[in-house]
């Protein structure tokens, strides 16, 4: 065997993959952070088994949830799906119309479609059912009578979360349930894109009830203008007035100055005017002064003091008290000093009729708290008789329920100031000062009970009484429909005492402090009052209250001008005189 035929057996070794085309000098050129120069290795069986187990678990959960939705919750989801296709849309009920006592429109609805709360297209599920616009008469003085409304409201998706008109303030609020009616509903079917495919009315809307108010809008507007005229002319901050039928309790007019605009507040488009109303801190146009305003009454309480003094036999109709312009009593803190209580004028000797007519403070200090040999009512009886005529408590449930007011008493003073009661407090309470607070509506029904000689009525804003608001009819024995009045209480005091007070109030118009009401076309009985305000007493409330005709009273009135200068010679009596003159020309039927 030649050398060439003899081959050596070489030992071959397997070359690893990382030895192929790899040179150690090349290694630094790889970007190891990007995994260059590295070889992929097979995934281990343990990892594969783990991934498979997780996938199987997820599949089991998915199948279980699918079974739950299809088998156990299928009915619920089917119903929800159907509801997504069928959408209820409200059909807004027409709100009841409001008229005055003579059938004059005060609040009504503009044709449907003139006011909407959305501009959506008609074939969309968000399409707008037309909302009628609430419109109000432009007659002044009606804001606090009527109030205003808030329209139905919906969210950003076009769905209503408030489907009803909501009354705010006045008749719109108090009689909201009657005026609202009942909304109807239409059922709209839509496709997946929200397009309407069919619709059907499932419940028609029911119109709200109409209301005929006791208010005469002509008299109302005139009263407001006359109050505002005097207030602006001589610098009063505001004012209020009420005229009420003394037999039925129907309120013919109630004005609160200043006022807001019901139209502006309902529409909410005139932001500047709304801000003006909201920022008028002095005028407070949203305050209904007739019902919610509390004011120091001053001398208009003297007729009630007279009723108490006569009934309690403190005096008789012939008793004369010599007034000298003031009385003085020992100072409770220093007996060597005297406390002086002054009258507005030295009026000389007076009986009860002339004391009412001339509004003598000294006379009523004396019969209220007693002085020297003359016995007085005392604060307990003052409280008793004022409450008997409706002061110091809220009016029973009615449109006119509001503030209760205050009659100062020792208990009230102790609770409020933690101080003892003194005779001077009784004197001041007897002339309507100190802490006495009343509302104009309390004053008018109090004086109406003087006028009708003992029937304290619950006032009504509805023509025919509250029963008329719900369609109830009151029938008398002869078959005639009649007014239903609501009596709070019968004030069982001697009729002769009422008559004496009548005579004193008439004398006040003929020659006393209410002489501004001495008109030739009707006999008026009146009682004025000037209530001093604050410690400095440089501001006053001016009052005039009374009734007509004197011989057979039919209407009672109360007018108050709020916070004017103490130096004013013109006040509430001037406003009421202008009102009487206006009514004599334009509504003479109220003087027959």
C-alpha positions in Angstrom: 0.0 0.0 0.0 1.5 3.1 -1.1 1.7 6.2 1.0 -0.9 7.7 -1.2 -3.2 4.8 -0.6 -2.9 5.0 3.0 -5.2 7.7 4.5 -5.1 8.8 7.9 -8.4 8.8 9.7 -9.1 12.3 11.0 -11.2 13.0 13.9 -14.2 15.3 12.9 -16.0 17.3 15.5 -19.4 19.0 15.2 -19.2 22.7 14.6 -21.5 24.7 16.8 -23.7 27.4 15.1 -22.1 30.2 16.9 -18.8 29.2 15.3 -20.1 29.8 11.8 -18.8 33.0 10.2 -18.1 34.3 13.6 -14.9 36.0 14.4 -14.1 37.3 17.8 -12.8 40.5 16.2 -16.3 41.2 14.9 -18.0 41.0 18.2 -17.5 44.6 19.2 -19.4 45.7 16.1 -22.8 44.3 17.2 -25.3 46.5 19.0 -26.1 44.2 21.8 -28.9 46.5 23.1 -30.7 45.7 19.9 -30.0 42.0 20.4 -27.5 41.9 17.5 -25.1 39.0 17.6 -27.5 36.9 19.7 -29.2 33.7 18.6 -32.9 32.9 19.3 -33.4 29.9 21.4 -36.5 27.7 21.4 -39.3 28.4 24.0 -39.3 25.9 26.8 -42.1 23.5 27.2 -42.9 24.8 30.6 -43.7 28.3 29.2 -45.8 26.8 26.4 -47.8 24.7 28.9 -48.4 27.9 31.0 -49.6 29.9 28.1 -51.9 27.1 27.1 -53.4 26.9 30.6 -54.1 30.7 30.7 -55.7 30.5 27.3 -57.9 27.6 28.4 -58.9 29.5 31.5 -59.9 32.6 29.6 -61.9 30.4 27.2 -63.8 28.8 30.1 -64.5 32.3 31.6 -65.7 33.6 28.2 -68.0 30.6 27.6 -69.4 30.8 31.1 -70.2 34.5 30.7 -71.7 33.8 27.3 -73.9 31.1 28.8 -75.0 33.5 31.6 -76.0 36.3 29.2 -77.8 33.9 26.8 -79.4 31.6 29.2 -79.8 33.2 32.6 -80.0 37.0 31.7 -81.4 36.7 28.2 -84.8 38.0 29.0 -83.4 41.1 30.7 -81.1 41.9 27.8 -83.8 41.4 25.3 -86.1 43.8 27.1 -83.3 46.3 27.3 -82.7 45.9 23.6 -86.3 46.5 22.8 -86.4 49.6 25.1 -83.5 51.0 23.1 -85.6 50.7 20.1 -88.8 52.2 21.7 -88.4 55.6 23.3 -91.1 57.5 25.2 -91.3 61.2 24.3 -93.4 63.6 26.4 -96.4 65.4 25.0 -96.5 68.6 27.0 -99.9 69.5 28.5 -101.1 73.0 27.9 -100.8 75.1 31.1 -104.0 76.6 32.5 -104.8 80.2 31.5 -105.0 82.8 34.2 -107.7 85.6 34.0 -108.5 88.5 36.2 -112.0 88.9 37.7 -113.3 90.5 34.5 -112.0 87.9 32.1 -108.9 89.8 31.1 -106.0 87.5 30.1 -103.1 87.7 32.5 -101.1 84.6 31.7 -101.5 82.3 28.7 -99.7 80.0 26.3 -98.3 81.0 22.9 -99.0 78.5 20.1 -97.1 75.2 20.5 -93.8 75.3 18.7 -93.0 79.0 19.4 -90.7 78.0 22.2 -88.5 74.9 22.1 -85.6 73.6 24.1 -83.8 71.8 21.3 -83.0 72.4 17.6 -82.8 68.7 16.7 -84.1 67.4 13.4 -87.6 66.0 13.3 -86.6 62.4 12.3 -84.1 62.0 15.2 -84.9 60.3 18.4 -83.9 63.6 20.0 -86.5 65.5 18.0 -88.2 68.1 20.1 -91.8 68.0 21.1 -92.9 71.7 20.8 -93.1 73.5 24.1 -95.6 76.4 24.4 -94.2 79.7 25.6 -95.7 81.1 28.7 -96.7 84.7 28.1 -97.8 87.4 30.6 -99.7 90.6 30.4 -97.5 93.7 30.4 -99.8 95.3 33.0 -97.7 96.6 35.9 -98.2 95.5 39.4 -98.9 91.8 38.6 -95.5 90.2 39.1 -96.1 89.1 42.7 -99.6 88.1 41.9 -98.7 85.9 38.9 -95.1 84.8 39.6 -93.5 83.0 36.6 -92.5 79.5 35.4 -89.5 77.3 34.6 -89.8 75.4 31.4 -89.2 71.6 31.1 -85.5 70.8 31.2 -83.4 68.1 29.5 -79.8 66.9 29.6 -77.1 67.2 27.0 -78.3 64.0 25.3 -81.7 65.5 24.7 -83.6 63.5 27.3 -86.0 65.3 29.7 -85.2 65.0 33.4 -87.9 67.6 34.2 -91.0 67.1 32.0 -93.3 69.6 33.7 -93.6 73.4 33.9 -92.7 74.5 37.4 -94.4 77.5 38.9 -92.1 79.9 40.7 -93.7 82.5 43.0 -97.2 83.9 43.0 -100.3 82.1 41.6 -98.1 80.1 39.2 -96.4 78.4 42.2 -99.3 78.2 44.7 -101.7 76.7 42.1 -99.1 74.9 40.1 -100.8 71.5 40.4 -104.1 72.9 39.1 -102.5 74.8 36.3 -100.0 72.1 35.2 -102.4 69.5 33.7 -101.0 66.0 32.9 -98.4 65.4 30.2 -99.1 62.8 27.6 -96.6 60.4 25.9 -95.8 59.2 22.5 -93.8 56.0 21.8 -91.2 56.4 19.1 -89.5 53.4 17.4 -86.0 53.9 16.0 -83.5 51.9 14.1 -79.9 51.4 15.1 -78.9 54.8 13.8 -81.5 56.6 15.9 -83.8 57.3 12.9 -87.5 57.3 13.7 -89.3 54.4 11.9 -92.7 54.8 13.6 -94.4 56.5 16.4 -97.7 56.3 18.3 -99.5 58.4 21.0 -100.0 56.1 23.9 -101.4 58.8 26.3 -102.9 62.1 25.3 -102.1 65.2 27.3 -104.7 66.8 29.6 -105.0 70.6 29.7 -104.4 72.3 33.0 -107.3 74.1 34.8 -107.9 77.8 34.1 -108.1 80.3 37.0 -110.2 83.4 37.4 -108.5 85.6 40.0 -110.3 88.0 42.3 -107.8 90.7 41.1 -109.1 93.6 38.9 -106.0 94.2 36.7 -107.1 97.8 36.1 -107.2 98.6 39.9 -104.1 96.5 40.4 -102.1 98.5 37.9 -103.3 101.8 39.2 -102.5 101.0 42.8 -98.9 100.0 41.8 -98.4 103.2 39.8 -99.8 105.4 42.6 -97.5 103.7 45.2 -94.5 104.0 42.9 -95.3 107.6 42.0 -95.3 108.8 45.7 -92.3 106.6 46.6 -90.2 108.0 43.8 -91.4 111.5 44.3 -90.5 111.8 48.0 -87.8 109.2 48.4 -89.4 106.0 49.9 -87.5 102.8 49.4 -90.5 100.7 48.4 -94.1 100.2 49.1 -97.1 97.9 49.2 -100.9 98.1 49.0 -104.0 95.9 49.3 -107.7 96.3 48.7 -110.0 93.6 50.0 -113.7 92.8 50.0 -114.7 92.9 53.7 -117.6 90.4 53.1 -115.9 87.8 51.0 -112.2 88.1 51.6 -111.6 88.5 47.8 -108.5 90.6 47.2 -109.3 93.2 44.5 -105.7 94.5 44.2 -102.3 93.7 45.8 -99.3 95.7 44.7 -95.7 95.4 45.8 -93.2 98.0 44.6 -90.7 97.5 43.1 -91.3 94.3 41.1 -89.6 92.1 38.5 -90.8 91.1 35.1 -92.5 87.6 34.9 -91.8 87.5 31.2 -88.1 88.1 31.6 -87.8 85.6 34.5 -89.6 82.9 32.5 -87.8 83.4 29.2 -84.4 83.8 30.8 -83.0 85.4 27.6 -82.5 88.9 28.9 -79.5 88.3 31.1 -78.9 92.1 31.7 -82.4 92.6 33.1 -82.2 89.5 35.3 -78.9 90.7 36.8 -80.5 94.1 37.5 -83.3 92.4 39.4 -80.9 90.1 41.3 -78.5 92.9 42.2 -81.1 95.4 43.4 -80.4 95.0 47.1 -82.2 98.2 48.2 -85.4 97.7 46.2 -85.5 93.9 46.5 -87.9 93.4 43.6 -88.4 89.7 44.4 -89.8 90.5 47.9 -93.5 90.3 47.9 -94.0 93.1 50.5 -97.8 92.3 50.8 -97.2 88.8 52.2 -93.6 88.5 53.1 -92.6 92.0 54.2 -92.5 92.7 57.9 -92.9 96.4 59.0 -93.3 98.4 62.1 -97.0 99.5 62.2 -97.0 102.6 64.3 -100.4 104.2 65.0 -102.5 102.0 62.8 -102.7 99.6 65.8 -104.7 102.2 67.8 -108.2 101.0 66.7 -107.4 97.6 68.2 -106.2 99.2 71.4 -109.5 101.1 71.5 -111.4 97.9 71.1 -109.5 96.3 73.9 -109.9 99.4 76.2 -113.6 99.6 75.6 -114.2 95.9 76.0 -112.2 95.6 79.2 -114.0 98.7 80.6 -110.7 100.6 81.0 -112.6 103.6 79.6 -116.1 104.2 78.3 -117.0 106.3 75.2 -117.3 109.4 77.3 -114.0 109.2 79.2 -111.8 112.2 78.6 -108.1 112.1 79.1 -106.3 115.4 79.2 -103.2 115.1 77.0 -100.5 117.7 77.4 -98.0 116.6 74.8 -96.2 114.1 76.9 -96.2 112.0 80.1 -93.2 111.2 82.3 -92.5 108.4 84.7 -89.6 107.8 87.2 -86.5 106.3 85.5 -86.3 102.7 86.7 -82.5 103.0 87.1 -82.5 106.4 88.8 -85.8 107.4 90.6 -84.5 111.0 90.8 -84.8 111.2 87.0 -87.8 110.9 84.7 -88.4 109.2 81.4 -90.5 111.3 79.1 -92.9 109.8 76.5 -93.8 112.5 74.0 -96.8 112.9 71.7 -96.6 114.3 68.2 -98.5 117.3 69.3 -100.2 118.7 72.4 -103.8 117.7 71.6 -105.5 118.6 74.9 -108.5 116.7 76.3 -109.7 113.8 74.2 -112.3 111.1 74.3 -111.8 107.8 72.5 -113.3 108.9 69.1 -111.1 112.0 69.0 -108.1 110.1 70.2 -108.4 107.8 67.2 -109.1 110.7 64.8 -106.1 112.7 66.0 -103.9 109.7 66.7 -102.9 110.8 70.1 -99.9 108.9 71.5 -100.4 110.1 75.1 -104.0 108.9 75.1 -103.0 105.4 74.0 -99.9 105.3 76.3 -102.4 105.9 79.1 -105.0 103.4 78.2 -102.3 100.9 77.1 -100.0 100.9 80.1 -101.9 103.0 82.6 -100.8 106.4 84.1 -101.4 107.9 87.5 -105.1 107.1 88.4 -106.0 105.8 84.9 -105.8 102.0 84.7 -104.3 100.5 81.5 -104.8 97.4 79.5 -101.3 96.0 80.3 -99.1 94.1 77.9 -101.0 90.8 78.4 -104.3 92.3 77.1 -102.5 94.3 74.4 -101.1 90.9 73.1 -104.6 89.3 73.5 -106.4 91.9 71.4 -103.8 92.2 68.7 -103.8 88.5 68.3 -107.6 88.4 68.3 -107.5 90.6 65.1 -105.0 88.4 63.4 -101.6 89.9 64.3 -98.7 87.9 65.6 -99.6 84.7 63.7 -99.6 83.4 60.2 -102.8 83.5 58.1 -104.3 80.0 57.8 -103.3 78.0 54.8 -103.9 80.1 51.7 -102.2 81.9 49.0 -101.6 84.7 51.5 -99.8 82.6 54.1 -96.5 84.1 54.9 -94.8 85.8 57.8 -96.3 85.8 61.3 -94.9 89.0 62.5 -94.2 90.0 66.2 -96.2 91.3 69.1 -93.6 92.3 71.8 -94.2 90.7 75.2 -92.0 90.2 78.3 -91.4 86.6 77.2 -90.4 87.7 73.7 -88.0 90.4 75.1 -86.4 87.9 77.6 -85.9 85.3 74.8 -84.6 87.9 72.3 -82.6 90.2 74.4 -82.4 88.5 77.8 -83.7 91.7 79.3 -86.6 92.6 81.7 -89.8 94.3 80.6 -90.5 97.9 81.7 -93.6 100.1 81.6 -92.0 102.1 78.7 -92.1 98.9 76.6 -95.8 98.6 77.2 -96.3 102.3 76.2 -94.4 101.9 73.0 -96.2 98.6 72.1 -99.6 100.3 72.6 -98.7 102.8 69.7 -97.3 100.1 67.4 -93.6 100.8 68.1 -90.8 98.9 69.9 -90.6 95.4 68.4 -94.0 95.2 66.7 -93.9 93.8 63.2 -96.8 93.2 60.8 -97.4 92.5 57.1 -99.7 94.5 54.9 -102.0 91.5 54.3 -102.4 91.2 58.1 -103.2 94.9 58.4 -105.9 94.8 55.6 -107.7 91.7 57.0 -107.5 93.2 60.5 -109.1 96.5 59.4 -111.6 94.5 57.4 -112.7 92.7 60.6 -113.2 96.2 62.1 -115.2 97.2 59.1 -117.5 94.1 59.1 -117.7 94.3 62.9 -116.1 91.0 63.9 -115.5 88.5 61.1 -111.8 87.8 60.6 -111.6 86.4 57.0 -109.0 84.3 55.3 -108.2 86.4 52.1 -108.5 84.7 48.7 -107.0 85.5 45.4 -109.6 83.5 43.5 -112.9 85.0 42.3 -115.7 83.1 44.1 -113.4 81.8 46.8 -111.0 78.9 47.0 -113.7 76.4 46.1 -114.0 78.0 42.7 -110.3 77.2 42.0 -111.2 73.5 41.9 -114.5 73.9 40.2 -116.6 73.4 43.3 -119.9 75.4 43.4 -121.5 76.7 46.6 -125.3 76.8 46.4 -127.5 78.9 48.7 -130.9 77.8 50.0 -132.7 79.5 47.0 -130.6 77.5 44.5 -128.2 80.3 43.5 -124.5 79.8 43.2 -122.6 82.0 45.6 -119.2 82.9 46.9 -117.7 80.7 49.4 -115.8 82.7 52.0 -113.4 81.3 54.5 -113.8 82.6 58.1 -110.8 82.4 60.3 -112.7 83.3 63.4 -115.6 85.4 64.7 -114.4 88.2 67.0 -117.1 88.1 69.7 -116.9 91.7 71.0 -119.7 94.2 71.6 -121.1 95.6 68.4 -121.3 99.1 70.0 -117.5 99.1 70.5 -117.0 98.4 66.8 -119.3 101.3 66.0 -117.4 103.7 68.3 -114.2 102.8 66.5 -115.9 103.3 63.1 -116.9 106.8 64.2 -113.4 107.6 65.4 -112.0 106.5 62.0 -114.5 108.5 60.1 -113.8 111.6 62.3 -110.1 111.1 61.4 -111.0 111.6 57.7 -113.2 114.6 58.3 -110.9 116.5 60.6 -108.0 114.3 61.8 -104.8 112.8 60.5 -106.5 111.0 57.6 -108.1 114.1 56.1 -106.4 113.4 52.8 -109.1 110.8 52.2 -111.9 113.2 52.6 -113.3 112.8 49.0 -116.7 114.0 47.8 -117.8 110.9 46.0 -117.6 108.3 48.8 -117.4 108.4 52.6 -114.2 106.8 53.8 -113.1 105.9 57.3 -109.3 105.8 57.8 -106.4 105.6 60.3 -103.0 106.8 59.5 -99.7 105.7 61.0 -96.1 106.8 61.0 -93.7 104.3 62.4 -90.2 105.5 63.4 -87.3 103.2 62.4 -84.0 102.5 64.2 -82.3 104.3 67.0 -81.8 107.6 65.2 -85.5 107.7 64.0 -84.6 109.6 60.8 -86.5 107.1 58.6 -90.1 106.1 58.9 -92.7 103.8 57.4 -95.9 105.7 56.3 -99.2 103.8 56.6 -102.8 104.5 55.8 -105.6 102.0 56.4 -109.4 102.1 56.4 -112.6 101.1 54.6 -115.4 102.5 52.4 -118.2 103.3 52.3 -118.4 104.3 55.9 -122.2 103.7 56.2 -122.0 100.1 54.8 -118.4 99.0 54.4 -117.6 97.0 51.4 -113.9 97.4 50.8 -110.9 97.6 53.2 -107.5 98.9 52.3 -104.0 99.2 53.6 -101.1 101.1 51.9 -97.5 101.2 53.3 -94.6 103.2 52.0 -91.3 101.8 53.3 -88.4 103.7 54.8 -88.7 107.4 53.9 -87.4 110.5 55.5 -89.0 111.5 58.8 -89.4 115.0 57.3 -91.7 113.9 54.5 -95.1 115.6 54.6 -96.4 113.3 51.8 -96.8 109.6 52.4 -99.2 106.6 52.1 -102.3 108.8 52.5 -101.4 110.6 49.3 -101.0 107.4 47.4 -104.4 106.1 48.5 -106.0 109.5 47.7 -104.7 109.2 44.1 -106.0 105.6 44.0 -109.5 106.7 45.1 -109.6 109.5 42.6 -108.5 107.2 39.8 -111.1 104.6 40.7 -113.8 107.2 40.9 -113.1 108.0 37.2 -112.3 104.6 35.7 -113.9 102.0 37.9 -116.8 103.8 39.6 -118.7 100.5 40.1 -116.6 100.0 43.3 -118.2 103.0 44.9 -121.9 102.0 44.4 
